[in-house]
Amino acid sequence: MAMHRLRLLRPLLCQVLVVRSPLMVTSRVSAPLLYPNTPTSYPATCIRLYATKKAKAKAKGQSAKVNINSALVEDIISLDELKGEMTAVLNALKDDFTRNLSIRTQSGALDHIVVTTQDGKFPLNQLGQVSMKSPQLIMVNMSSFPEATAAAARALRESSMNLNPEVDGTIIKVPVPKVTREHRENLAKLAKQFGNKAKDSLRRVRSNAVTQVKKTKDAQSEDTLRLVEKQIQQMADNMALDIDKQLSAKTKELLG
């Protein structure tokens, strides 16, 4: 009777138990554990362990981060200078946002508009005196450089601030435009253009750095150069994320 019951249980002992983990384990269980008087032993449960899709995706999306001591590779490239160049790209983007993407036009927002003259390019506030006469009107007094009045008016008109300046002798009157939904959307599009411009500049900085590293291939091992290039890419990726954050915040501000 005992042997008969054991034969009935034997298929159960050989079942495959699936567990979600990337390993495979096998073991044996002796029949005496079930029936002490039975000496025979049989293969026990075969356990096959699988990785979950979530775990696989996480492992695939992650790469080992690099953190090289800049002093150890200074004969290849200055990582500190490279970081400075990449940071300069981000700062230039912030400056573009501040100068060109203001919802409320104020006198200070016109200071850095660049005016092209026969003698070169100059910020508007170096050629004329900018003042806020009322919440609806900005005045630019060009009496110090009257010959640049027409160029200043053109620069104001061609700016991204939706301005329509009126020239009265050496005085430029700039009515403050109403904030419309269309104006907000146009500014948001311009913000995206500035963001793309910053990313292009960042790619050039990264490319120049990689080129500089490859020039030292005769004096460095392939593993060392590969590690440095990975560090450069990691720095560029981090800065690109900062650019995206700045663009996202500015777009949210512009669209309201």
Disulfide bonds with the S-S distance in Angstrom:
none
